């Protein structure tokens, strides 16, 4: 290919040339393999990390239950925060688990009012109070963040492997050049001195 009277050097490792060495072809294959690994592996790692986060949240959602409880003490109204969202208040509550046993605990609730008021408490399958499951945009944001972190880690690994492989190839070239120079160098010194 000619452009503007100059020969293009793009893809020179793939063309036949008397100056091309076997190590140049090996390096071209290494670079191609690294690009394939980066693109295909990166997509796979990103999707796997994101779907693992989504599956974990789905499992948590399936294992957590909303239970109607009642406040055992009067709870003052929560003060609104700067962004207008009510802060949760820790309050003692009482509820019946799925076996009919009365349970009590101090948990974070959004409800306020006198003793006997209703409040929602989230429990796990053993009846232990827990946090509510994460849903909606928070799950998507966490899945995106996990995918981005996994992609970054995969990219770092591919770059590290590529640098190690090309470094080893460069050491091989330097040893080969030193060997060739040891054969040719003395003849050149005799001509110049």
C-alpha positions in Angstrom: 0.0 0.0 0.0 1.3 3.4 -0.9 0.0 6.7 0.4 1.5 10.1 -0.3 4.6 8.4 -1.8 5.5 6.6 1.4 5.1 2.9 2.3 2.7 2.3 5.1 4.2 0.6 8.1 0.9 -0.6 9.4 0.8 -4.3 10.0 4.4 -4.7 9.1 4.9 -7.8 11.3 2.3 -9.7 9.2 4.0 -9.0 5.8 6.8 -10.9 4.2 10.1 -9.0 4.5 13.7 -10.0 4.6 14.0 -7.8 7.8 11.2 -9.5 9.6 12.4 -11.8 12.3 10.6 -14.8 13.8 10.3 -12.9 17.1 8.4 -10.1 15.3 5.8 -12.6 14.1 5.6 -14.0 17.7 5.1 -10.5 19.0 2.4 -9.9 16.5 0.5 -13.0 17.7 1.0 -12.0 21.3 -0.5 -8.6 20.7 -3.4 -10.1 18.7 -4.1 -12.7 21.5 -4.0 -9.9 24.1 -6.5 -7.8 22.3 -8.8 -10.8 21.9 -8.4 -11.7 25.6 -9.1 -8.0 26.6 -12.2 -7.7 24.5 -13.8 -11.1 24.8 -12.6 -11.8 28.4 -13.4 -8.3 29.5 -17.0 -8.6 28.3 -17.4 -12.0 30.0 -15.9 -10.9 33.3 -18.0 -7.8 33.3 -21.2 -9.7 32.7 -20.3 -12.4 35.2 -19.6 -9.9 38.0 -22.7 -7.9 37.3 -25.0 -10.9 37.2 -23.4 -12.3 40.4 -24.3 -9.1 42.2 -27.9 -9.3 40.9 -28.2 -13.0 41.8 -26.9 -12.2 45.3 -29.5 -9.5 45.8 -32.3 -11.7 44.4 -31.3 -14.4 46.9 -31.3 -11.9 49.8 -34.7 -10.7 48.7 -36.1 -14.2 48.6 -34.7 -14.9 52.1 -36.0 -11.7 53.8 -39.5 -11.2 55.0 -41.4 -8.1 56.0 -43.2 -8.7 59.3 -45.8 -6.4 60.9 -44.6 -5.5 64.4 -45.8 -3.2 67.1 -43.8 -0.6 69.0 -43.4 -1.5 72.6 -42.5 2.1 73.6 -43.5 5.5 72.3 -41.2 6.6 69.5 -40.7 10.3 68.7 -41.0 11.5 65.1 -37.7 11.3 63.2 -36.2 14.6 62.4 -35.9 15.2 58.6 -32.4 15.3 57.3 -30.9 18.0 55.0 -32.1 16.2 51.9 -35.6 15.9 53.2 -35.5 12.1 53.9 -36.6 10.9 57.3 -33.9 9.3 59.3 -34.7 5.9 60.8 -35.0 5.6 64.6 -34.0 2.7 66.7 -37.0 1.4 68.7 -38.0 -1.7 70.6 -40.6 -3.8 68.8 -42.6 -7.0 69.3 -43.9 -9.4 66.6 -44.9 -13.1 66.1 -42.7 -15.2 63.9 -44.1 -17.8 61.5 -44.3 -20.4 64.3 -46.4 -18.1 66.5 -43.6 -17.3 69.0 -43.4 -13.7 70.2 -40.1 -12.1 69.3 -38.7 -8.8 70.6 -35.8 -6.7 69.4 -34.6 -3.1 69.0 -34.5 -2.3 65.3 -34.4 0.7 63.0 -37.9 1.8 62.0 -39.4 4.6 60.0 -42.6 4.6 62.0 -43.2 6.9 65.0 -46.0 7.1 67.5 -47.2 5.7 70.8 -46.6 2.2 72.1 -48.7 -0.3 70.1 -48.3 1.5 66.8 -47.5 -0.7 63.8 -44.1 -0.8 62.2 -42.5 -3.0 59.5 -39.6 -5.2 60.5 -37.5 -7.2 58.1 -36.4 -10.7 59.2 -34.4 -13.5 57.7 -35.7 -17.1 57.4 -34.7 -17.8 61.1 -36.6 -14.8 62.4 -33.6 -12.6 63.1 -34.1 -8.9 62.4 -32.1 -7.8 59.4 -31.9 -4.9 56.9 -34.5 -4.7 54.1 -33.3 -6.1 50.8 -31.7 -3.7 48.3 -33.9 -3.2 45.2 -34.2 -1.2 42.0 -31.6 1.4 41.1 -29.3 0.5 44.0 -29.0 -3.1 42.7 -28.3 -1.8 39.2 -25.7 0.7 40.5 -23.9 -2.1 42.5 -24.0 -4.4 39.5 -22.5 -1.7 37.3 -19.8 -0.9 39.9 -18.9 -4.6 40.3 -18.7 -5.0 36.5 -16.5 -1.9 36.2 -14.2 -3.1 38.9 -14.0 -6.6 37.4 -13.3 -5.1 34.0 -10.5 -2.9 35.5 -9.0 -5.9 37.2 -9.2 -8.0 34.0 -7.6 -5.2 32.0 -4.8 -4.9 34.5 -4.2 -8.6 34.4 -4.1 -8.7 30.6 -1.7 -5.7 30.5 0.6 -7.4 33.1 0.6 -10.6 31.1 1.3 -8.7 27.9 4.1 -6.7 29.5 5.7 -9.9 30.9 5.4 -11.8 27.6 6.8 -8.9 25.6 9.6 -8.3 28.2 10.6 -11.9 27.9 10.6 -11.6 24.1 12.7 -8.5 24.3 15.2 -10.3 26.6 15.3 -13.1 24.0 16.0 -10.6 21.2 18.8 -8.9 23.2 20.4 -12.2 23.9 20.2 -13.1 20.2 21.6 -9.7 19.2 24.5 -10.1 21.7 25.2 -13.6 20.2 25.2 -12.2 16.7 27.3 -9.3 17.6 29.9 -11.6 19.3 30.2 -13.3 15.9 30.3 -10.2 13.7 31.8 -7.5 16.1 35.4 -8.6 16.0 35.5 -8.5 12.2 34.2 -4.9 12.2 36.7 -3.8 14.8 39.6 -5.1 12.7 38.4 -3.0 9.7 38.0 0.2 11.6 41.3 0.1 13.6 
